[in-house]
């Protein structure tokens, strides 16, 4: 319901020409940084990006995705247990890095 109201208001503003004189009209937005990211972290991530290296949490998420895929493919109980331990370790590591409450990420 709220989304419908917002869409109607946006459509009305477009019809009235409210967006016609925006300073960046016709130019692409710079989406290369997160404005909510702390400046010191932004600098570190920029250096990593320029070096072609992903931040550790991105690398851990990628690794977790791969381990999950492998877990779902394998039928060997011993291998599944090893992969489950690895998934739990990766999730724990991510939670510590992100200084958050226990993750919603699933692990057996």
TILO-523851 format. One record per atom (N, C-alpha, C): residue in three letters; atom name; y negated, x, z negated. Coordinates in pm, 1 decimal. Each point is the difference from the previous one (the first is absolute). Example, Ala and Ser with C-alpha at 12.3 -4.5 7.8 and 13.67 -1.06 7.14 Angstrom:
2
["Ala"; "N"; [569.0; 1319.0; -780.0]]
["Ala"; "CA"; [-119.0; -89.0; 0.0]]
["Ala"; "C"; [-120.0; 90.0; 0.0]]
["Ser"; "N"; [-105.0; -35.0; 72.0]]
["Ser"; "CA"; [-119.0; 82.0; -6.0]]
["Ser"; "C"; [-109.0; -77.0; -73.0]]
END
This chain:
108
["Unk"; "N"; [118.8; 82.5; 0.0]]
["Unk"; "CA"; [-118.8; -82.5; 0.0]]
["Unk"; "C"; [-126.3; 87.7; 0.0]]
["Unk"; "N"; [-2.3; 99.0; -89.1]]
["Unk"; "CA"; [-115.1; 89.6; -7.5]]
["Unk"; "C"; [-16.2; 79.1; 128.7]]
["Unk"; "N"; [111.1; 40.7; 58.7]]
["Unk"; "CA"; [-4.8; 74.7; 125.5]]
["Unk"; "C"; [-59.6; -86.3; 111.0]]
["Unk"; "N"; [36.4; -126.9; 4.7]]
["Unk"; "CA"; [-52.2; -91.3; 101.5]]
["Unk"; "C"; [-151.2; -17.0; -14.4]]
["Unk"; "N"; [-47.1; -13.5; -123.8]]
["Unk"; "CA"; [-144.1; -12.2; -25.3]]
["Unk"; "C"; [-72.2; 126.2; 46.2]]
["Unk"; "N"; [56.1; 116.3; -33.9]]
["Unk"; "CA"; [-60.8; 127.0; 39.9]]
["Unk"; "C"; [-4.8; 12.8; 152.0]]
["Unk"; "N"; [107.8; -35.7; 66.3]]
["Unk"; "CA"; [3.9; 8.3; 146.0]]
["Unk"; "C"; [-103.0; -91.1; 63.5]]
["Unk"; "N"; [-17.4; -119.5; -55.6]]
["Unk"; "CA"; [-100.6; -93.0; 52.6]]
["Unk"; "C"; [-141.2; 55.0; -18.3]]
["Unk"; "N"; [-26.9; 58.0; -115.9]]
["Unk"; "CA"; [-132.8; 56.3; -25.7]]
["Unk"; "C"; [-27.8; 117.8; 93.3]]
["Unk"; "N"; [101.0; 82.5; 23.9]]
["Unk"; "CA"; [-16.3; 113.4; 91.7]]
["Unk"; "C"; [-26.0; -51.0; 141.4]]
["Unk"; "N"; [76.8; -100.7; 42.8]]
["Unk"; "CA"; [-19.3; -55.9; 134.0]]
["Unk"; "C"; [-140.1; -59.2; 14.8]]
["Unk"; "N"; [-48.1; -68.0; -102.8]]
["Unk"; "CA"; [-135.1; -57.3; 4.6]]
["Unk"; "C"; [-105.5; 110.9; 7.7]]
["Unk"; "N"; [20.3; 108.2; -76.2]]
["Unk"; "CA"; [-95.2; 111.4; 2.2]]
["Unk"; "C"; [-1.5; 67.2; 136.9]]
["Unk"; "N"; [116.2; 11.8; 63.9]]
["Unk"; "CA"; [6.7; 59.0; 134.6]]
["Unk"; "C"; [-76.8; -87.0; 97.6]]
["Unk"; "N"; [19.6; -131.0; -8.2]]
["Unk"; "CA"; [-71.0; -92.4; 89.3]]
["Unk"; "C"; [-150.8; 7.7; -20.0]]
["Unk"; "N"; [-45.0; 22.4; -122.0]]
["Unk"; "CA"; [-143.1; 7.1; -30.0]]
["Unk"; "C"; [-58.1; 137.6; 33.3]]
["Unk"; "N"; [85.4; 94.7; 35.9]]
["Unk"; "CA"; [-47.5; 132.5; 37.6]]
["Unk"; "C"; [-27.5; 91.6; -117.6]]
["Unk"; "N"; [59.0; -28.4; -115.2]]
["Unk"; "CA"; [-25.5; 79.4; -120.8]]
["Unk"; "C"; [50.0; 144.2; 13.8]]
["Unk"; "N"; [93.7; 24.5; 89.4]]
["Unk"; "CA"; [56.7; 134.4; 13.4]]
["Unk"; "C"; [-50.4; 73.1; 124.8]]
["Unk"; "N"; [-97.3; -56.0; 68.1]]
["Unk"; "CA"; [-45.4; 56.7; 126.8]]
["Unk"; "C"; [-78.9; 130.0; -14.7]]
["Unk"; "N"; [-67.0; 21.3; -113.4]]
["Unk"; "CA"; [-85.8; 118.0; -13.0]]
["Unk"; "C"; [51.4; 100.0; -104.4]]
["Unk"; "N"; [128.7; 11.4; -12.8]]
["Unk"; "CA"; [57.5; 96.5; -94.1]]
["Unk"; "C"; [-18.4; 141.8; 53.1]]
["Unk"; "N"; [-22.2; 94.5; -90.8]]
["Unk"; "CA"; [-30.2; 137.2; 41.5]]
["Unk"; "C"; [117.4; 68.4; 70.6]]
["Unk"; "N"; [121.9; -35.0; -31.8]]
["Unk"; "CA"; [117.2; 65.3; 60.5]]
["Unk"; "C"; [63.4; -83.3; 110.8]]
["Unk"; "N"; [-70.3; -102.4; 46.8]]
["Unk"; "CA"; [57.2; -88.7; 101.2]]
["Unk"; "C"; [39.4; 78.6; 124.7]]
["Unk"; "N"; [121.7; -19.0; 44.0]]
["Unk"; "CA"; [49.1; 66.0; 119.9]]
["Unk"; "C"; [54.0; 139.5; -22.5]]
["Unk"; "N"; [-10.9; 50.6; -121.5]]
["Unk"; "CA"; [50.5; 134.3; -31.0]]
["Unk"; "C"; [123.0; -12.3; -89.3]]
["Unk"; "N"; [97.1; 89.7; 16.8]]
["Unk"; "CA"; [119.6; -7.8; -84.7]]
["Unk"; "C"; [-31.2; 35.2; -145.0]]
["Unk"; "N"; [70.7; -62.4; -90.9]]
["Unk"; "CA"; [-14.5; 30.3; -141.6]]
["Unk"; "C"; [71.9; 128.7; -34.3]]
["Unk"; "N"; [-52.2; 73.4; -95.6]]
["Unk"; "CA"; [66.2; 120.5; -48.9]]
["Unk"; "C"; [96.1; -41.5; -112.2]]
["Unk"; "N"; [127.7; -3.9; 32.6]]
["Unk"; "CA"; [101.4; -39.4; -97.2]]
["Unk"; "C"; [80.1; 119.7; -48.3]]
["Unk"; "N"; [-57.1; 118.5; 10.0]]
["Unk"; "CA"; [73.1; 121.1; -33.7]]
["Unk"; "C"; [4.5; 28.4; -149.8]]
["Unk"; "N"; [-73.0; -76.2; -80.6]]
["Unk"; "CA"; [3.8; 22.7; -143.7]]
["Unk"; "C"; [-0.8; -133.1; -73.8]]
["Unk"; "N"; [47.3; 3.7; -122.1]]
["Unk"; "CA"; [3.8; -117.2; -86.7]]
["Unk"; "C"; [-122.2; 4.1; -91.4]]
["Unk"; "N"; [-91.8; -94.7; 10.5]]
["Unk"; "CA"; [-121.3; 4.9; -81.9]]
["Unk"; "C"; [26.8; -15.0; -149.2]]
["Unk"; "N"; [116.7; -50.1; -36.8]]
["Unk"; "CA"; [34.0; -16.0; -141.4]]
["Unk"; "C"; [67.5; 123.5; -58.3]]
["Unk"; "N"; [29.3; 95.2; 84.7]]
["Unk"; "CA"; [65.3; 123.3; -43.8]]
["Unk"; "C"; [-102.0; 90.1; -70.3]]
["Unk"; "N"; [36.1; 57.9; -114.2]]
["Unk"; "CA"; [-93.9; 89.7; -68.7]]
["Unk"; "C"; [-38.9; 117.5; 90.7]]
["Unk"; "N"; [-126.1; 45.1; -8.0]]
["Unk"; "CA"; [-47.0; 106.0; 90.8]]
["Unk"; "C"; [83.6; 127.8; -5.0]]
["Unk"; "N"; [44.0; 42.1; -120.3]]
["Unk"; "CA"; [78.6; 123.8; -8.2]]
["Unk"; "C"; [135.1; -16.0; 68.8]]
["Unk"; "N"; [55.7; -118.9; -6.2]]
["Unk"; "CA"; [127.1; -25.4; 67.5]]
["Unk"; "C"; [-21.4; -9.1; 150.7]]
["Unk"; "N"; [-112.4; -57.1; 40.0]]
["Unk"; "CA"; [-32.3; -12.0; 141.6]]
["Unk"; "C"; [-9.9; 138.2; 63.8]]
["Unk"; "N"; [-64.9; 92.2; -70.9]]
["Unk"; "CA"; [-12.7; 136.6; 50.7]]
["Unk"; "C"; [137.9; 64.5; 15.3]]
["Unk"; "N"; [83.9; -15.5; -102.2]]
["Unk"; "CA"; [134.6; 58.3; 5.9]]
["Unk"; "C"; [79.9; -59.8; 115.3]]
["Unk"; "N"; [-7.3; -131.6; 18.0]]
["Unk"; "CA"; [74.6; -64.5; 108.3]]
["Unk"; "C"; [-54.1; 40.2; 136.6]]
["Unk"; "N"; [-130.2; 22.4; 11.1]]
["Unk"; "CA"; [-57.7; 46.6; 126.1]]
["Unk"; "C"; [50.8; 138.9; 34.4]]
["Unk"; "N"; [6.3; 86.8; -99.6]]
["Unk"; "CA"; [51.5; 135.6; 22.4]]
["Unk"; "C"; [146.6; -7.3; 43.6]]
["Unk"; "N"; [78.6; -82.0; -68.5]]
["Unk"; "CA"; [141.0; -14.8; 37.9]]
["Unk"; "C"; [13.5; -54.2; 141.9]]
["Unk"; "N"; [-79.9; -101.4; 32.1]]
["Unk"; "CA"; [7.5; -60.1; 133.1]]
["Unk"; "C"; [-34.8; 102.3; 107.8]]
["Unk"; "N"; [-106.3; 78.4; -23.7]]
["Unk"; "CA"; [-39.9; 102.1; 97.1]]
["Unk"; "C"; [106.9; 107.9; 16.2]]
["Unk"; "N"; [79.1; 21.8; -104.2]]
["Unk"; "CA"; [107.4; 99.1; 5.8]]
["Unk"; "C"; [129.7; -59.6; 56.2]]
["Unk"; "N"; [-2.4; -130.2; 27.0]]
["Unk"; "CA"; [119.2; -65.4; 53.9]]
["Unk"; "C"; [106.9; -26.8; -104.2]]
["Unk"; "N"; [-42.2; -12.3; -126.3]]
["Unk"; "CA"; [93.0; -22.8; -110.3]]
["Unk"; "C"; [-33.3; -134.6; -65.1]]
["Unk"; "N"; [102.2; -77.2; -32.8]]
["Unk"; "CA"; [-21.2; -128.7; -65.2]]
["Unk"; "C"; [-10.6; 19.8; -151.1]]
["Unk"; "N"; [-77.4; -85.0; -68.4]]
["Unk"; "CA"; [-2.8; 4.9; -146.9]]
["Unk"; "C"; [140.5; -22.4; -56.1]]
["Unk"; "N"; [24.0; 50.3; -119.0]]
["Unk"; "CA"; [134.5; -4.0; -58.8]]
["Unk"; "C"; [52.4; -142.8; -12.6]]
["Unk"; "N"; [-87.3; -95.6; -36.8]]
["Unk"; "CA"; [50.5; -136.6; -15.6]]
["Unk"; "C"; [44.4; -59.8; 133.2]]
["Unk"; "N"; [-66.1; 38.5; 109.7]]
["Unk"; "CA"; [42.5; -46.7; 131.8]]
["Unk"; "C"; [134.7; 61.4; 35.4]]
["Unk"; "N"; [14.5; 128.5; -26.4]]
["Unk"; "CA"; [127.4; 67.3; 26.0]]
["Unk"; "C"; [112.9; -61.6; -82.1]]
["Unk"; "N"; [-28.6; -30.9; -126.4]]
["Unk"; "CA"; [102.5; -61.0; -84.8]]
["Unk"; "C"; [36.7; -140.2; 48.2]]
["Unk"; "N"; [-99.1; -77.0; 44.5]]
["Unk"; "CA"; [29.2; -133.6; 54.8]]
["Unk"; "C"; [88.2; 10.8; 124.0]]
["Unk"; "N"; [-30.3; 95.5; 85.7]]
["Unk"; "CA"; [82.1; 19.8; 120.4]]
["Unk"; "C"; [142.7; 37.9; -38.0]]
["Unk"; "N"; [11.3; 91.6; -95.3]]
["Unk"; "CA"; [133.0; 42.8; -43.8]]
["Unk"; "C"; [76.3; -116.3; -61.8]]
["Unk"; "N"; [-68.9; -80.9; -80.6]]
["Unk"; "CA"; [63.4; -116.9; -62.0]]
["Unk"; "C"; [49.4; -97.2; 106.5]]
["Unk"; "N"; [-78.5; -20.7; 102.9]]
["Unk"; "CA"; [41.4; -89.1; 109.6]]
["Unk"; "C"; [126.1; 51.3; 67.1]]
["Unk"; "N"; [5.8; 129.7; 24.8]]
["Unk"; "CA"; [118.0; 58.9; 63.2]]
["Unk"; "C"; [123.6; -11.3; -91.1]]
["Unk"; "N"; [-17.2; 26.9; -128.4]]
["Unk"; "CA"; [112.7; -8.4; -94.2]]
["Unk"; "C"; [50.0; -143.8; -7.6]]
["Unk"; "N"; [-91.0; -96.6; 0.2]]
["Unk"; "CA"; [40.2; -142.0; -0.9]]
["Unk"; "C"; [81.8; -35.3; 123.5]]
["Unk"; "N"; [-46.1; 46.0; 115.3]]
["Unk"; "CA"; [75.3; -26.6; 124.3]]
["Unk"; "C"; [140.3; 58.0; -8.9]]
["Unk"; "N"; [7.6; 123.7; -47.7]]
["Unk"; "CA"; [130.3; 65.7; -13.8]]
["Unk"; "C"; [87.2; -75.9; -100.0]]
["Unk"; "N"; [-60.4; -45.9; -109.8]]
["Unk"; "CA"; [72.6; -76.1; -102.6]]
["Unk"; "C"; [61.9; -125.8; 61.0]]
["Unk"; "N"; [-75.9; -70.4; 83.9]]
["Unk"; "CA"; [48.6; -124.5; 59.3]]
["Unk"; "C"; [103.6; 24.1; 109.2]]
["Unk"; "N"; [-1.5; 118.3; 60.6]]
["Unk"; "CA"; [98.0; 31.5; 104.7]]
["Unk"; "C"; [134.3; 44.4; -55.9]]
["Unk"; "N"; [-1.3; 70.7; -112.4]]
["Unk"; "CA"; [123.2; 59.7; -50.3]]
["Unk"; "C"; [85.1; -102.0; -75.9]]
["Unk"; "N"; [129.9; 20.8; 5.0]]
["Unk"; "CA"; [94.8; -87.0; -71.2]]
["Unk"; "C"; [74.7; 76.5; -109.0]]
["Unk"; "N"; [-14.2; 131.3; -2.5]]
["Unk"; "CA"; [67.2; 82.9; -99.1]]
["Unk"; "C"; [-65.3; -20.7; -137.1]]
["Unk"; "N"; [77.9; -47.5; -100.3]]
["Unk"; "CA"; [-58.5; -27.0; -132.4]]
["Unk"; "C"; [-63.1; 122.7; -65.8]]
["Unk"; "N"; [60.1; 116.7; 15.3]]
["Unk"; "CA"; [-55.5; 121.0; -61.3]]
["Unk"; "C"; [-132.4; 37.2; 66.0]]
["Unk"; "N"; [-5.1; -12.0; 130.7]]
["Unk"; "CA"; [-124.1; 31.0; 72.5]]
["Unk"; "C"; [-108.2; -101.8; -34.3]]
["Unk"; "N"; [37.4; -128.2; -13.2]]
["Unk"; "CA"; [-98.3; -102.4; -37.7]]
["Unk"; "C"; [-56.8; 28.5; -138.5]]
["Unk"; "N"; [84.2; 45.9; -91.8]]
["Unk"; "CA"; [-48.4; 32.6; -135.2]]
["Unk"; "C"; [-96.5; 118.4; 5.2]]
["Unk"; "N"; [31.0; 100.7; 79.6]]
["Unk"; "CA"; [-89.1; 114.4; 13.9]]
["Unk"; "C"; [-134.1; -43.0; 57.9]]
["Unk"; "N"; [3.8; -84.9; 103.2]]
["Unk"; "CA"; [-123.2; -47.9; 62.7]]
["Unk"; "C"; [-79.9; -89.2; -95.4]]
["Unk"; "N"; [70.1; -79.0; -81.2]]
["Unk"; "CA"; [-69.1; -84.4; -98.3]]
["Unk"; "C"; [-73.6; 86.4; -101.3]]
["Unk"; "N"; [64.1; 108.1; -45.6]]
["Unk"; "CA"; [-67.5; 92.5; -92.4]]
["Unk"; "C"; [-123.1; 62.1; 65.5]]
["Unk"; "N"; [14.9; 37.7; 126.4]]
["Unk"; "CA"; [-112.3; 60.4; 70.9]]
["Unk"; "C"; [-115.7; -99.7; 16.3]]
["Unk"; "N"; [32.8; -126.0; 30.0]]
["Unk"; "CA"; [-104.2; -102.2; 11.5]]
["Unk"; "C"; [-72.6; -19.8; -132.7]]
["Unk"; "N"; [76.6; -6.6; -109.4]]
["Unk"; "CA"; [-63.1; -17.3; -131.9]]
["Unk"; "C"; [-90.4; 117.9; -32.5]]
["Unk"; "N"; [42.0; 121.1; 34.9]]
["Unk"; "CA"; [-82.0; 118.1; -26.3]]
["Unk"; "C"; [-129.1; -5.9; 81.4]]
["Unk"; "N"; [11.3; -36.8; 129.4]]
["Unk"; "CA"; [-118.5; -7.8; 85.9]]
["Unk"; "C"; [-98.0; -105.1; -51.2]]
["Unk"; "N"; [51.2; -115.5; -42.8]]
["Unk"; "CA"; [-86.8; -105.4; -52.5]]
["Unk"; "C"; [-68.0; 46.3; -128.2]]
["Unk"; "N"; [75.3; 65.9; -86.6]]
["Unk"; "CA"; [-58.9; 53.2; -123.1]]
["Unk"; "C"; [-110.1; 100.5; 32.9]]
["Unk"; "N"; [27.4; 88.5; 92.9]]
["Unk"; "CA"; [-97.6; 100.6; 40.5]]
["Unk"; "C"; [-126.8; -66.0; 55.7]]
["Unk"; "N"; [18.3; -101.4; 83.7]]
["Unk"; "CA"; [-115.4; -73.0; 54.7]]
["Unk"; "C"; [-80.5; -67.1; -110.4]]
["Unk"; "N"; [68.8; -62.4; -95.0]]
["Unk"; "CA"; [-69.1; -67.5; -110.0]]
["Unk"; "C"; [-80.1; 99.0; -83.7]]
["Unk"; "N"; [56.2; 116.5; -25.0]]
["Unk"; "CA"; [-72.0; 101.7; -77.3]]
["Unk"; "C"; [-122.1; 47.5; 78.3]]
["Unk"; "N"; [18.0; 23.1; 129.5]]
["Unk"; "CA"; [-112.4; 43.5; 83.6]]
["Unk"; "C"; [-111.4; -103.7; 4.4]]
["Unk"; "N"; [37.6; -123.6; 10.5]]
["Unk"; "CA"; [-99.2; -106.1; 13.6]]
["Unk"; "C"; [-52.5; -47.4; -135.8]]
["Unk"; "N"; [58.6; 52.5; -108.9]]
["Unk"; "CA"; [-40.9; -37.0; -136.0]]
["Unk"; "C"; [-6.4; -151.7; -16.1]]
["Unk"; "N"; [107.7; -64.1; 43.0]]
["Unk"; "CA"; [2.1; -145.2; -0.5]]
["Unk"; "C"; [112.8; -49.6; -88.8]]
["Unk"; "N"; [0.8; -131.2; -16.2]]
["Unk"; "CA"; [110.2; -64.4; -70.3]]
["Unk"; "C"; [124.1; 14.9; 86.3]]
["Unk"; "N"; [116.6; -26.4; -55.0]]
["Unk"; "CA"; [121.5; 10.8; 81.4]]
["Unk"; "C"; [-15.3; -74.7; 132.0]]
["Unk"; "N"; [46.8; 62.7; 103.2]]
["Unk"; "CA"; [-20.5; -51.4; 134.6]]
["Unk"; "C"; [81.3; -123.8; 26.6]]
["Unk"; "N"; [-46.2; -77.8; 99.3]]
["Unk"; "CA"; [73.9; -114.7; 49.5]]
["Unk"; "C"; [106.9; 44.5; 98.5]]
["Unk"; "N"; [4.9; 129.4; 30.0]]
["Unk"; "CA"; [97.1; 51.0; 95.1]]
["Unk"; "C"; [141.2; -17.5; -53.1]]
["Unk"; "N"; [87.7; -45.9; 85.8]]
["Unk"; "CA"; [136.2; -26.9; -43.6]]
["Unk"; "C"; [84.5; 126.2; 3.7]]
["Unk"; "N"; [80.6; 15.2; -101.8]]
["Unk"; "CA"; [102.9; 105.6; -0.6]]
["Unk"; "C"; [121.5; -54.3; -73.5]]
["Unk"; "N"; [118.7; 31.5; 46.9]]
["Unk"; "CA"; [120.3; -49.6; -67.8]]
["Unk"; "C"; [22.3; 70.7; -131.2]]
END
